[in-house]
Amino acid sequence: MQLVLATTNKGKIKEISKLLNNKIELLSLKDFNIPPIPETGNTFEENAYIKAKTVSEKTGLMALADDSGLVVPYLKGEPGVHSARYSGPNATDEQNNLKLLTKLQNVPKAQRKAFFVCVIAVWHPSGKHFHVQGNWPGYIATEPKGHNGFGYDPIFIDEQTGLHAAEMSLEQKNQISHRALALKAFLQKWPNFLQQLQL
């Protein structure tokens, strides 16, 4: 069985391949001439499904897509689905972090709660589909710290350890992150989904 990952990110492909124990032949957007898919949804779930469904329709194969970002309830859910382009279409991580820190200037710790979200959606050419979600709770720091990771990692503090995400090793992060939790949930649902396809 083949599964197309709606990504060109080598790290993601490797991570998912390892989790599936290489039992399924994984392909990626690099194997097909598919242009970038506009993420026009208002939620992470909508965006994940838009990508998975589009890739499935264009390839005729089952597709998996994910959408993720950071949510700050105090800012009514910002940056949310706009996490990657929070401060503009070609925003850098530093610009996005600075915008968020500026918006939270002088805001007390109790109101700086935040969580990373990852939604994974799977779409089969038959129209059968499912999705799962992982949330990683924490809060926003007052200044960046650490040199690992990417995106908002330097200003996101993990609720349990008190470490900035950018201070963690990849191994540490992969145990508790939103993507790790979503992938665990995906692996729980996956066998039942495969059975349904054979009915």
N, C-alpha and C positions, 0 to 999 in steps of 0.2 A: 504494500500500500504506500502511496505517495502523499506527502503533506507539504504544501507550499507555505513557507513563512513569509508574511507580508513585510519583509525587511531586507536590508542589504547589510545590516550590522552583524559582522562576523562573530562578535562576542555573544550576541543573543542566539545565533544559530548553534554555536558550540554548546552553550548552556542548555538549550532545549533538547538538543541531540543527546546530550549526556543523560538528561532526566528520562528520556524515552528509551534509554538503554540501546540506542541505535537500531531498534526493532522496526522502525519505519524509515523509509527513504525520504530524507528531508531535502526539499528544494528551496530556493529563495528567489527574490525578485531579480537577482543577478542571472538566474537561469532563463529569464523571460524578458522580453523587451516591453516592460510595462512602465509608463511614465509615473512620476510621483502622483499619489492619489490625494486630492484635496480633502482636508479634514473639516467638513462643514457642519458636523454635529454640535449640539449644545451640551452633550455629556460625554464622558469617557466611553461609556457603553455604546452610544451612537457612533462615535468615531471608530471604535474597534470593529463594529459590525460593518460600517461603510467600507473599511479596508479589506476585511475578510471576504465579504460578499463580492466586491469588485474583482478581487484577485481570483476567487473561485470561478466567477463568470468568464473572466478573460482566459483562464488556463484550462477550465473544465475539470479541475482537480479540487480536492478538499484544501481549504486554506485556514491558516491561523494568523490572527493579528492581535496586537496589543496597543493600548493607549494608556498613557500614564501622565501624572503631573502632581502638582502640589496644591493643597487646599488650605486656606487660612480662614476659618469661620468668622473671625473679627472683621475681615475685609469682604464679607458676604461671599466667600468662596473663591476669591482671587488667589493666585493667578489661574487656577483651574485648568480648563481645556486650552487656555492660551499660555500655559507655562513656558513653552519653548520660545514663544514670540511675545512675551509679556511687555517688553519695552520697545517693540518694533519688529518688522518682518525679518530683519537680518541681525537680531539682537545677539549679543555675546552673553555667556553665563554671567560674567562680571556685571554687565549692564542690568540684567534681570535681577541679580542679587541686590544691587545697589538700589534699584527702584523699590523693591520689597522692603529693604531696611529703612529707606526714607519714609515709606508709608507707615511704618510701625515705630517711627521715632518717638521716644518718650511713652510708648504704650507699655504698661506693666506686664510682667511675666505671665500672670494669670490669663491675660487676654492675647497672649502670643502663641496659643495652642495652634498646632497645624498637623496635617497628616498627608503623607504621600499615598496616592491611589494608583493601582494598576488593574486594568480590566483586560482579560484575555477572551477573545471571541473566536469560535471555530464555525466555519460555514462549509457545508457539503453541497455539491452540485444538485442534490435532490431537494435542497431547501431546508434540510434538517440542520439545526444549529444549537449552540449553547454558549453561555459565557459565565465567567467566574470573576471575582474581584478580591483583591488583597489590599488592606490598609495598613500603613506603618505610622503609628502615632508618635508625636513629639512636639517640639515647639521651636519658634524661630529665635535664634541668638541675636545679640546686639551687634556682633561683628563676626566676620568670617574667621574660620580656623581650620587647619588641616590642608593637606595637599593631594589627597586621594579622591577618587570619584569624579563626578562632573555635575553640571546643572546647579541645583540648590544645595548640594551636599555640604559646602563650607558653612552655610548658615542654618542648617537643620540639625537640631539636637535630638538624639534618640531618647525617648521617654525613660526607658529602662536603665541604660548605662550612663546617661548624662554626657555621652561623647557626641561630638559633631560627626555627622556621617562621613565627612572628608578625613576624619582622623582614624576611621576604621580600615582594617585590611579588607580586601575583596571577600575573603573567606568569612570574616565576621559579618559583613554586610549581607552576604548571600544567605545567611542563616535567618535573618530577621526582616529583610526589606519587603516592601510592598510587592515587588516582582516575585520574590521567593515565595511569599504567602499565596499569591495568585497562582503560581506554578504548582504549588502543593495541592490547591483546590482543584486545579485543572487535572492533575494526575488522578485524583479521587473520582472525578466524573468521567474521565476518558474511557475506561473499559466498558462502562454501561452504554456510552454513546456508540462505541464500535459495535456492540451487540445489537443495538437498535438499528444500525445501518444494515445488518445482515438479516433482519426480520423480513 
